[in-house]
Amino acid sequence: MKAIIKITFLLMLPVLLNAQDAVRFTDKYSPYYDAHEQENDLANRRNMKYHFVRDADVLWQIETWEIIDLREKMNLPLYYPTDTLHGRKSFINAIMSGIENNHFTAFRVPLSNNEFEFDPENIILNTDEIRDIGKREEITPITIRPGVERDSLITTRWRPEEIKQILIKEVWYFDKKNSKLRSEIIGICPIREYTYNNMLRRERMFWIYYPDARSYLATVPVFNLIDNKASNSFDDVFVYRHFSSYFVQEANVYNDRMITDYVIGREAQLESERIKAEIFDKEQDLWEN
């Protein structure tokens, strides 16, 4: 009898264990889902480590600046949602949250094009200062009642949905030890696009030193265009280059001038493509040498 009970218990043990530990993927829609251990827990995820590269192993390198236009289909997960939705945030809202919670700091945009973007003297101390970037105050008459008007001070501040582009500064280099062309993002600068006096204007908001922000961005989920499974983070998007962009500047002898400083229109687009082709052809040239 004891043997039969023992055998029955052993047969039922896997069923009992599964009944206690199994969590179906639909449980995440439960109001008590926080009590369950998530298989893909982004909140506790760590950012992917870069390959270690010695300075002596860098055979060639160049600094570049690229624009990510958030209106392009591939880049929409960086723009939406315009407000927090099911735990997801737009990139600008994630950045503001990270600054507000002291995960990393922001730097004021340099006054001239060739100044260092991450000067310690240009650190922005709080998010209120960021929200006041580009602030406008105007005296506007308002009607209190028919025939009676009063001047009112109207304050206009930028809105997250006005961030339509992202400027990234990165370094491309050839790692001779692993024989690979690699790139690493150095900094990120949101760009505001708005209309004032019937003119379209663009304004660089602030710089983020990307290596400092990676550990936080690795915990923020981003929408997957293929399916709704929250398996990627903002850090994944930038590290694996899951975005569309075009070059606007490269380190050069002419004070690091921008492409638009010497060509415009179609010629500027061709120059951007030239820089891209030159970078990727460099790997082949180094192999041939």
N, C-alpha and C positions, 0 to 999 in steps of 0.2 A: 504493500500500500504506500509506504514511504517512497519507494522507488518510482511509483506512478506519479505521485505528487511532485517529486523532484524533476522528473522528465517534463511534466506539464508546465512547471514554472520556467524551466529553461526554454521551452518552445514559445512561451508567452512573453519572455523577457524583451526580445526585440520590439514587439508590438507595444509593450508598456513604455519602453524608452522613446520610441517614436512619438507616442501619444503625448509624452511630457515635453519633448524638446522640439518637435517639428513646428515650424512657423511657415504658414503658407504665404506666398507673395501678396495675396489679396489682404492679408492682415494689416498691411501698411495704411489701408484706408480706415482702419478702426480708430475711434477716438482715444483708445488706450495703447496705440502702437508704440509710443515712446517707452513702454515697459518692456518691449521685446528687443532682443539684440538683432540689429540689422546685419544682413550678410554683406551689404555694400555700404558701410557706414562712412559717408563722406565727412561727417563732423569730426571723425578721429583719424582721417587719412593724412598721411604725410606726403609732402611733395616729392616727386621723383628726383633722385640725385643725378646731377650732371656727371659725365665722365671726367675723371681727374685729368687735367692737362697741365704739364709743366710749361713755363714760359719758353724754355729751351726747345720744346717739341713743336712750338708754333712756327711753321715754316713761312706762313704768309697770313696777313690779316688786314681787314679794312672795316671802318665804321660806316654805317649807313643809317638813313632815316626813311621810314616807310609810312604811308597813310593807309589805315584800314577804314574804309567807308562802310558805316554800319547799315546803310540802305541796301547794300548788295545782299542777295539771298543767302549766301554762305555765311555772312556776318550777322544775320538777324538775331541769333541767340545772344549776341553781345548787347544788342539794343533793347530787346524785350525780356521780361515784361516791364512796362514803364512804371509799374508799381509792384511791390512784392506779391507773388502769386504762388501758393502751395510751397512755400519755402524757397522758391527761386527768386533771384534778383537780377536786374540788369547790371551790366558791368559797372556803370557809373555809381549806381546805388550800393553795389558791393564795395567799391573803392571808398565811398563816403563812410560806410559802416566800419570798414577797417581802420580808417583814420580816426573816427570818433571813438573807437574802442582801443586806441593806442597800439594797434598791431604793427603799424609803420607810420612814417611821416610823409608829408608832402613838401615840395619845394616850389618857390615862386618861379615863374617863367623868366629867364634872363632877358634883359632889355635889348641886348644885341645878339645877333645870330651865332656868333662864334664864342660866346661865353660858356663856361662850364655849367651844365644843367643842374648839378647836385652840389652846389656850393653850400656848406654848412651855415653860412650867414643868411641864406635865403630860406631857411626852414619856416614853414607855416605852422604857427603854434596851435591853432584849433580850427574846427570845422566852420565856426562862425566867420572867420576870415575868408575861408574858401567860398562860403555862400554869398559873401559881399563882393566877390570878384565881378567886375563889370556892372556893379550896382548903379542904377540911375535914379535920381530924384528930380521930379518935375512938379511945378506949380500948375494945377489944372482947375479951372472954374467948375464948380458943381452947382446944380440948381436945388435949392432948399424947398422953395415953393414958387409958384408962378410969379415972375418978376423979381425974385430975390435970389442972388447968386453969392457964392462964397468961394474964395480960393482954398484949395486943398492940396496938401503935399502928397503926391503919389510916388511910392517907392517900388521900383521894378528890379527883381532879382532873377538870375538865370534859373531855368527849370531843367530837371534831368533829361526830359525828352528833347531838349535842344542840343544835347551832345550827339552829334551826327557822325563824327570822325574820331579816330584815335591815331595819334602819332607815336610810333615806336622807334626808339634808338637801339640799335643792336650792333654786334660785332660778328663778322664772318671771318672764319679762320680755317687753315688747313692743318690738321693734326697729323704730323708725319709719323708719329709712333703707331697710330691706328690707320693711317692712310685714308683719312676721311675729311671731307669738307663739312664743317659744323657751323652753327650759328647760336648765339645766346643773346637774349634780350637784356639790355642794360636799363632802359627806362621807358615809361609810358606817360603820354600826355593827352588827356581828353581835349577835344576841340569843340567849342560851342559854335553853332550856326544859327543865326537869327536875323530878323529884318528890323532895320531902324531907319527912319526917314526914307522909307521906300527903297532902301538899298540892302542887299544881302551882305552880311558881314560874318567873318569868322574870327574867333578869339581862342588862343591857347590858354587853357585854364591853369594848370599846375603840372608839375612833374612828380612821378613816383619812381623811386629807385626799385626796379623790379625784383632783384634778389631778396630784398627785405620783405616784399609783399607775397612771395611765393608760398610760404607756409600757411598764410591765411587763405589765399586764393585757392589752394588745394582742397579746402574744406567747403567751398561754395559751389553747389551744383549748377550746371548749365544745361539748357534744353538740348536734347539730341534730335537732330533733324531727321534721323532714320527711324527712331521709335521713341517712345516716351519714357524709357528706362533711364533713370538718373544715374548714369555710370561715369560721367565725365565732370570735371571741374574746370574753372576758368584757367587754372594753371595748366591743365591738359591741353586746352585750346591753344595757348601760347607756346608751350614747349614743343608740341607736335605740329605746330603751325597749321591748325585747322581754321584758317581764315584766308581771305583774299585781300591782297594789298598791292600797292605800287610804290616804286621808289621816288622820292622827292629830293633826295640829297645824299651825297657821299662825301667822305673826308677828302679834301682836295687842297691844292696849293693856293687856291683863290679864296682864302678865309673861310673855307668850308661853305662856299656859296650854295644856294639852292638852285635847282634846275630852272625854276621860273625867273631867276635873276638874269639868265642869259638866253633862254628860249621860251616860247609860249605856244599854246594850242597843240596842234598835231606834232610839232617838233619836240615839245616837252614830253609827250607820250612816247615818242620814239627814243628819246634820251633815257627815259625810265627803263624801257625795254633793253637798251644798250647796256646799262649798268647791271641789270639782272643777268643778261647773257654773259657779260664779262666776268661776273662772279662765278657762275657755274662752269664757264669755259676755263677758268683759272685752274681748277682741279685737273682737267685734262692736260693743260700746259705743263703743270708740275710733274705729271706722270711721264710726259714725253721728254722732259729735261733730265 
